Every structure is written in structure tokens, then in C-alpha cells.
Amino acid sequence: MALNEVPPEPTNPSPEEERMTPNERTQLLTPEDPQVTPYNLLSVRIARSFITVFFAISVIAFLLLTLNLFVHVPSLYTRGGGFLSWFFSLIAVTTTVNSALFFSTPSVMERQIQYATIFLLFIDLIILVATPQLRYGEVIAGLIIPVWAILTCSLSAVSDLIVQWGKSTEERRLTGRVETRRTLGEWLKVSVNLLFNLVNLLLLIAVTLSITLFAIDAARVPVPGKRVDVDHAAFKVHINCYDLPGNHLLQLQDTHPHVASRRPDRPDPSKKNVTIFAEAGSTSSEVYWSWITDLYAMNEIPRVCTWDRPGVAFSDASRGLTSAGDISDLLSEALTSFFSSEEEGGQTELPNLLIVAHGIGGLYSRVFASKHISIVKGMILIDTLHEDLISDTLTLWRGIKLFIEGAISPLGLQSLWSLLKGHGSWDRLVGPDMVYTTKYLGYQLKENAVAWVTRSEVRASNAVLVNLDIPVEIVSSSQMIKKSKKWSAKQRELTRLTKENVGWKILEGGHDLWKEGKTKKELQDILRDFVDYYI
């Protein structure tokens, strides 16, 4: 290695020069020499250690939050579904990984991107804290994770500054000047680092827009009905009866006709000692029950109530996995709390119920009915899923797909797209765009994960229901029957669910029969006749 003579030593040496040996003071190294490294300085080594510690903590938090998407991890539960805090933990992991991999190649542009990232994280934290629905949904854990992401990004920026200072100091000390050139390898490292940090920044921009849109939507759409505590007051579920305050919102959606008089040839439905309970399939209850409340608005049927399962629409996400049996217990607890309230007259017992269920909601309804045989006075199952078809529907591939969709759901791409299409707040919170929200995707993921447990519980409920005289009517979709012989055979099996099968009707239409004009009217006739003759 070629060595050069150095100028005379200054009268007042710097602290770095005081640490130099006599030989170092008389010899200069080339910038490529391995001894020319910022790691010579204690402050740089400490910064590197902090990066390593933050990386380890971030990875542990990320793994725990991933586990929390499926099972309940104490202190990490969030009522909003968990994917938002999971995303912020991912930002912390990627930031520390970038800092560790490219620690020795500081860049001014990288620090500027980090400053912008920190700013956006602060904005996100302010929105989360300032919006009541978001603050309630994310709980403490969901608010701590963004703070941790801010700390990791701040550490990354500070470490980059320290390394830049250390690099300049050591180059000046050992080579006599600050090296401004970069090797091809260093340029490649800087470029990759900038790319990863830029991706993080763009993702955070999308998240900021998404939670801002949610904050606006949540403020514009009040909750109709009532939210009641369940699971030892850990979270709330939404229960609604059409005669409760707030349901004028549904009429504003143009889904209900003007109130009409009851036909004179029909008995007064208010004298029926039963409450119609709507159990939705894969939609929110507020969307599903519109075809039923049309009849109530015309005074054709008794009181109508419904609920949102945990993770759907106005209900909070559940703690951990919830099978059909767990959902049944939560519904029982919610109904007991709801009907025992002062607004409902402080009833000590649950009212008699006529359950009208659609799709997968039929599975939950059957388990609930087997546990409450004294109050369930009838069931209408509309193109409901048979338990033997669960393995064909709730598959492993579907679970992987749901996890991927949930992982990108904090970006709110579908919500932003719905905004561009002119959809309103109602559509995004409880309407057709609800299926893209983090909370709903978390619910679907949990539902898929315990499909085998649900299947066992539904089969166990069959052994109870088969000996009962509960009237049951099966309504099937012609398109689904034509599409699959297996579906047709299983729909036929449902007609033997109890001792009293009152009919099996096949209506022309798709799976969501209640959405189509003609079949919607046919369903209303079926419900009206069921109430008249079997209740």
C-alpha cells in the first residue's frame, strides 16, 4: 500500500488526532483501506447496537401481531381487526432491516425520505388519537405500535447522521480529506436503500389517506340501533330493531318504500308473540334485512331485529378465533343484555324468535337454535351453506387469499377507488365496499381458520334439531342448484333438519335472492305466509 507524507502536525490537535499513534500522524491511508471505517468510533458502534436491538424488538412485535390476527394475544387485542397495527409493525421491521443492511452507506436523500416518513407517521398517530372510532378500535396496543414505528424511523435517521459524521471524521483523520466519491457497490447499496424507503413512504401516504377517509365516514354515519357489551365487556356487538331510533338512515338509502297500510284480510301481526330475527350471510345486517323491514314498514309482519357478527359493520372484532358455537354464545349474551335494558322494558327472558338466515348465516342460526330450543319458533333458511360443503368453501387457499387481502387492506385502495366511483360513506362502512375493510377481512380470516370446528358444532346441533318440531322452510337458488349437483343434494338434506319441514322452494336467481326484484317479492310472500300459518 502506497503511503504519503503528511503536513506538519497542527499546534492544537483535534480529539480524533489526539487518539492517533505517532505512526498514524506521519502516514496517510487510501480511502479503500479497510482501516478507514466509521466503526472506529464508539458512537457509531453504539448506533449500530441500537439498530440491532430495535430490529429484534420490531421482529418480535411483528410476529406477535401476526399471531394476534388468529388467536388472542394478551395486551395486543384491537377492536378494529388488527391489520392496521400489523402494518405499522411491518414498517418498523423494514426500516430497521434497511438501516442494518445499509448502515455504512449514509445518504442525504435517505434521511429526507425518513423525515417525510416520520412526519406521516405523526399525522397518522394524530388521526388515530383524534378520531373516537379509531381510538376506540385500536385500543392501547394499536396506538403504541405507530409510536414504535416513529421511534424506529427516527433512530434510522439519527444513525444515518452519526455514520455520515463518523465516516467524514475517520476519512479526514486517516486519509487527510473527506471522500466524496462512491464506488459502484456503494451506489448500488444507496439505490436499493432509497427504493425500499421510498416504497415505505408511498405505502404510508396511502394509509394516511385511508384512515382519513375512514375518520370522515365514521363521523358521517351514526350507528342505528344499539351496541352492547359481550365477552366480559371486552368488545361490543351491534343489535338493531327496526322500531329503534336511527333507522331513518336506511330510508335515506332509498331501500324502503313509504309506509303502507296492512291488507285488511290479514290478522294484525303485532299480536304475534314472536320477533323476526334476521341473520345475514356475507353482508352486513343493515344491507340484508332491507327486504324484511319493507314488510314491517307496511305492518305485514311482527317486530324485526338483527345483529352484526363480531367484525362485521358496526360490531367490534372478536378476541381470537370464534367458531359457530362461540358466535352463538355471543349472540345469546348480546340478546340478553339488549332485551334486559330499560329501553326494552327490562325483560328477564329472551323473546320468541323466528330466524330468517341467509348463506353462511344459516350455520350460525342452526347452532343457536339447538342451544335455545324453547325460544326458536321457526327458521327460514335462504340458500344456506350445508356443513358438508364447508371444506369446499372455507379452504386453505381462501385463507391465504384473505390474509394477503387483509395485509394490504390498511392501504385502503378499494375504499379510495369506491370514492372515485362516487360511493358514499354508507357503502364503505356497511354496504358493498365493507368487504374490503381491515375489520371485515380479519373476521373472514378467523371464520376460515376455525371452519373445521364450526363443521363439528353444526353436526352436533343436527342431533338436537332432528328430534324437534320447529317448523323449517328451505329456500334455494336455481342458479346454485344448476351449478352444482352436490349443492342441490345438500339443499335437499336440509329439508330433513327437523321433524317439521314446511316446504322447499327453488327460486329463479343467484345466491343473493333477496337482492333481485322478483325473488325479493317471492321471499316476502314466503315470510308473510310463514308468519300467518306457522307462528
ChimeraX attribute file (.defattr): number of C-alpha atoms within 10 A of each C-alpha:
attribute: neighborCount
match mode: 1-to-1
recipient: residues
	/A:1	6
	/A:2	7
	/A:3	11
	/A:4	12
	/A:5	9
	/A:6	13
	/A:7	10
	/A:8	8
	/A:9	10
	/A:10	8
	/A:11	6
	/A:12	8
	/A:13	10
	/A:14	10
	/A:15	8
	/A:16	13
	/A:17	18
	/A:18	11
	/A:19	12
	/A:20	13
	/A:21	9
	/A:22	10
	/A:23	8
	/A:24	14
	/A:25	18
	/A:26	15
	/A:27	16
	/A:28	20
	/A:29	19
	/A:30	17
	/A:31	19
	/A:32	10
	/A:33	11
	/A:34	8
	/A:35	14
	/A:36	20
	/A:37	20
	/A:38	21
	/A:39	18
	/A:40	14
	/A:41	16
	/A:42	11
	/A:43	15
	/A:44	24
	/A:45	16
	/A:46	14
	/A:47	20
	/A:48	21
	/A:49	13
	/A:50	17
	/A:51	23
	/A:52	16
	/A:53	12
	/A:54	22
	/A:55	22
	/A:56	15
	/A:57	14
	/A:58	25
	/A:59	18
	/A:60	14
	/A:61	20
	/A:62	22
	/A:63	13
	/A:64	17
	/A:65	26
	/A:66	19
	/A:67	15
	/A:68	23
	/A:69	25
	/A:70	20
	/A:71	17
	/A:72	17
	/A:73	15
	/A:74	9
	/A:75	11
	/A:76	22
	/A:77	25
	/A:78	28
	/A:79	24
	/A:80	26
	/A:81	27
	/A:82	28
	/A:83	26
	/A:84	25
	/A:85	24
	/A:86	26
	/A:87	26
	/A:88	24
	/A:89	28
	/A:90	22
	/A:91	27
	/A:92	28
	/A:93	24
	/A:94	19
	/A:95	27
	/A:96	27
	/A:97	21
	/A:98	18
	/A:99	26
	/A:100	16
	/A:101	11
	/A:102	17
	/A:103	22
	/A:104	22
	/A:105	18
	/A:106	23
	/A:107	20
	/A:108	12
	/A:109	13
	/A:110	20
	/A:111	21
	/A:112	12
	/A:113	18
	/A:114	25
	/A:115	17
	/A:116	16
	/A:117	25
	/A:118	22
	/A:119	13
	/A:120	18
	/A:121	24
	/A:122	16
	/A:123	14
	/A:124	23
	/A:125	20
	/A:126	13
	/A:127	17
	/A:128	23
	/A:129	16
	/A:130	12
	/A:131	18
	/A:132	13
	/A:133	16
	/A:134	20
	/A:135	20
	/A:136	17
	/A:137	22
	/A:138	23
	/A:139	18
	/A:140	14
	/A:141	16
	/A:142	29
	/A:143	21
	/A:144	17
	/A:145	27
	/A:146	24
	/A:147	18
	/A:148	20
	/A:149	25
	/A:150	23
	/A:151	15
	/A:152	25
	/A:153	26
	/A:154	18
	/A:155	20
	/A:156	28
	/A:157	23
	/A:158	15
	/A:159	25
	/A:160	24
	/A:161	17
	/A:162	21
	/A:163	25
	/A:164	19
	/A:165	15
	/A:166	21
	/A:167	24
	/A:168	18
	/A:169	21
	/A:170	23
	/A:171	22
	/A:172	18
	/A:173	21
	/A:174	23
	/A:175	21
	/A:176	17
	/A:177	14
	/A:178	15
	/A:179	13
	/A:180	6
	/A:181	9
	/A:182	11
	/A:183	9
	/A:184	9
	/A:185	10
	/A:186	15
	/A:187	14
	/A:188	12
	/A:189	18
	/A:190	19
	/A:191	14
	/A:192	14
	/A:193	23
	/A:194	19
	/A:195	13
	/A:196	14
	/A:197	23
	/A:198	17
	/A:199	11
	/A:200	19
	/A:201	21
	/A:202	13
	/A:203	17
	/A:204	23
	/A:205	17
	/A:206	16
	/A:207	24
	/A:208	21
	/A:209	18
	/A:210	20
	/A:211	20
	/A:212	17
	/A:213	17
	/A:214	21
	/A:215	18
	/A:216	12
	/A:217	17
	/A:218	19
	/A:219	12
	/A:220	12
	/A:221	14
	/A:222	12
	/A:223	18
	/A:224	20
	/A:225	20
	/A:226	17
	/A:227	21
	/A:228	19
	/A:229	17
	/A:230	20
	/A:231	13
	/A:232	8
	/A:233	8
	/A:234	12
	/A:235	20
	/A:236	23
	/A:237	24
	/A:238	24
	/A:239	23
	/A:240	23
	/A:241	21
	/A:242	21
	/A:243	15
	/A:244	13
	/A:245	13
	/A:246	15
	/A:247	16
	/A:248	13
	/A:249	15
	/A:250	17
	/A:251	12
	/A:252	9
	/A:253	10
	/A:254	9
	/A:255	13
	/A:256	18
	/A:257	12
	/A:258	10
	/A:259	12
	/A:260	13
	/A:261	10
	/A:262	17
	/A:263	11
	/A:264	7
	/A:265	6
	/A:266	10
	/A:267	13
	/A:268	15
	/A:269	19
	/A:270	14
	/A:271	9
	/A:272	15
	/A:273	13
	/A:274	22
	/A:275	23
	/A:276	27
	/A:277	24
	/A:278	28
	/A:279	28
	/A:280	26
	/A:281	22
	/A:282	16
	/A:283	24
	/A:284	25
	/A:285	25
	/A:286	21
	/A:287	16
	/A:288	22
	/A:289	23
	/A:290	19
	/A:291	18
	/A:292	25
	/A:293	28
	/A:294	19
	/A:295	22
	/A:296	22
	/A:297	20
	/A:298	16
	/A:299	18
	/A:300	25
	/A:301	29
	/A:302	21
	/A:303	20
	/A:304	22
	/A:305	23
	/A:306	25
	/A:307	28
	/A:308	24
	/A:309	28
	/A:310	27
	/A:311	24
	/A:312	27
	/A:313	26
	/A:314	25
	/A:315	24
	/A:316	27
	/A:317	26
	/A:318	29
	/A:319	22
	/A:320	16
	/A:321	19
	/A:322	23
	/A:323	22
	/A:324	24
	/A:325	21
	/A:326	16
	/A:327	20
	/A:328	22
	/A:329	17
	/A:330	22
	/A:331	22
	/A:332	17
	/A:333	16
	/A:334	22
	/A:335	20
	/A:336	18
	/A:337	19
	/A:338	22
	/A:339	17
	/A:340	16
	/A:341	14
	/A:342	9
	/A:343	10
	/A:344	10
	/A:345	9
	/A:346	13
	/A:347	15
	/A:348	11
	/A:349	11
	/A:350	17
	/A:351	17
	/A:352	20
	/A:353	23
	/A:354	27
	/A:355	25
	/A:356	24
	/A:357	25
	/A:358	27
	/A:359	21
	/A:360	20
	/A:361	23
	/A:362	26
	/A:363	27
	/A:364	25
	/A:365	28
	/A:366	27
	/A:367	25
	/A:368	24
	/A:369	23
	/A:370	20
	/A:371	18
	/A:372	16
	/A:373	16
	/A:374	13
	/A:375	16
	/A:376	24
	/A:377	22
	/A:378	25
	/A:379	24
	/A:380	25
	/A:381	28
	/A:382	28
	/A:383	29
	/A:384	24
	/A:385	21
	/A:386	20
	/A:387	21
	/A:388	15
	/A:389	13
	/A:390	17
	/A:391	13
	/A:392	9
	/A:393	14
	/A:394	18
	/A:395	14
	/A:396	13
	/A:397	10
	/A:398	15
	/A:399	17
	/A:400	13
	/A:401	13
	/A:402	18
	/A:403	19
	/A:404	12
	/A:405	17
	/A:406	28
	/A:407	20
	/A:408	18
	/A:409	24
	/A:410	28
	/A:411	24
	/A:412	21
	/A:413	16
	/A:414	17
	/A:415	26
	/A:416	16
	/A:417	12
	/A:418	17
	/A:419	15
	/A:420	10
	/A:421	9
	/A:422	9
	/A:423	16
	/A:424	17
	/A:425	22
	/A:426	19
	/A:427	18
	/A:428	24
	/A:429	23
	/A:430	21
	/A:431	19
	/A:432	15
	/A:433	19
	/A:434	22
	/A:435	20
	/A:436	20
	/A:437	28
	/A:438	24
	/A:439	30
	/A:440	28
	/A:441	25
	/A:442	28
	/A:443	26
	/A:444	20
	/A:445	23
	/A:446	23
	/A:447	20
	/A:448	24
	/A:449	20
	/A:450	16
	/A:451	20
	/A:452	15
	/A:453	14
	/A:454	24
	/A:455	20
	/A:456	15
	/A:457	20
	/A:458	23
	/A:459	16
	/A:460	13
	/A:461	20
	/A:462	17
	/A:463	13
	/A:464	17
	/A:465	20
	/A:466	15
	/A:467	12
	/A:468	14
	/A:469	15
	/A:470	23
	/A:471	21
	/A:472	27
	/A:473	23
	/A:474	22
	/A:475	22
	/A:476	25
	/A:477	24
	/A:478	18
	/A:479	14
	/A:480	18
	/A:481	19
	/A:482	11
	/A:483	11
	/A:484	10
	/A:485	11
	/A:486	14
	/A:487	21
	/A:488	16
	/A:489	12
	/A:490	17
	/A:491	24
	/A:492	14
	/A:493	11
	/A:494	19
	/A:495	19
	/A:496	15
	/A:497	24
	/A:498	19
	/A:499	15
	/A:500	17
	/A:501	17
	/A:502	16
	/A:503	14
	/A:504	16
	/A:505	17
	/A:506	17
	/A:507	19
	/A:508	16
	/A:509	19
	/A:510	17
	/A:511	19
	/A:512	18
	/A:513	23
	/A:514	22
	/A:515	16
	/A:516	13
	/A:517	11
	/A:518	13
	/A:519	18
	/A:520	18
	/A:521	15
	/A:522	17
	/A:523	20
	/A:524	19
	/A:525	13
	/A:526	17
	/A:527	20
	/A:528	18
	/A:529	13
	/A:530	20
	/A:531	19
	/A:532	16
	/A:533	7
	/A:534	12
	/A:535	16
